[in-house]
């Protein structure tokens, strides 16, 4: 379980990461998109079981 202290530490580390690599993105909009993408990768994902996997594979376009 993630405590409030751990969450604050993650927030500080992410802010440091954004400062470190943010200059590589020329526009503010791109920096914000990069930040949002990184944060979305770190969102907790519910576990998947065999019951909620698709029953068939998707067909390619």
C-alpha positions as CSV (number, residue, x, y, z in Angstrom):
1,X,0.0,0.0,0.0
2,X,1.3,3.5,-0.9
3,X,1.4,5.9,2.0
4,X,1.1,9.6,1.8
5,X,4.8,10.0,2.4
6,X,5.7,7.6,-0.4
7,X,3.3,9.5,-2.7
8,X,4.9,12.8,-1.9
9,X,8.3,11.3,-2.5
10,X,7.1,10.1,-6.0
11,X,5.8,13.5,-6.7
12,X,9.1,15.1,-5.9
13,X,11.0,12.6,-8.0
14,X,8.7,13.2,-10.9
15,X,9.1,16.9,-10.6
16,X,12.9,16.5,-10.7
17,X,12.5,14.2,-13.8
18,X,10.3,16.9,-15.5
19,X,12.9,19.6,-14.8
20,X,15.7,17.3,-16.1
21,X,14.1,16.3,-19.4
22,X,11.7,19.2,-19.9
23,X,14.1,21.3,-21.9
24,X,14.1,18.7,-24.6
25,X,10.5,19.7,-25.4
26,X,10.5,23.1,-27.1
27,X,6.9,24.2,-26.3
28,X,5.0,24.3,-23.0
29,X,2.2,22.2,-24.5
30,X,4.6,19.4,-25.3
31,X,6.1,19.5,-21.9
32,X,2.6,19.3,-20.3
33,X,1.7,16.4,-22.6
34,X,5.0,14.6,-21.7
35,X,4.2,15.1,-18.0
36,X,0.7,13.8,-18.4
37,X,1.8,10.7,-20.4
38,X,4.4,9.8,-17.7
39,X,1.9,10.2,-14.9
40,X,-0.6,8.1,-16.8
41,X,1.9,5.3,-17.0
42,X,2.2,5.3,-13.3
43,X,-1.5,5.1,-12.5
44,X,-2.4,1.9,-10.6
45,X,-4.0,-0.7,-12.9
46,X,-6.5,-3.2,-11.6
47,X,-5.4,-6.8,-11.9
48,X,-6.7,-8.8,-14.8
49,X,-8.1,-12.2,-14.5
50,X,-9.1,-14.8,-17.1
51,X,-12.7,-13.7,-16.7
52,X,-12.1,-10.2,-18.0
53,X,-9.8,-10.9,-20.9
54,X,-11.3,-10.6,-24.3
55,X,-12.7,-13.9,-25.5
56,X,-11.3,-13.4,-29.0
57,X,-8.3,-11.6,-30.5
58,X,-8.9,-8.4,-32.3
59,X,-8.6,-8.5,-36.0
60,X,-6.0,-6.3,-37.7
61,X,-7.3,-3.3,-39.7
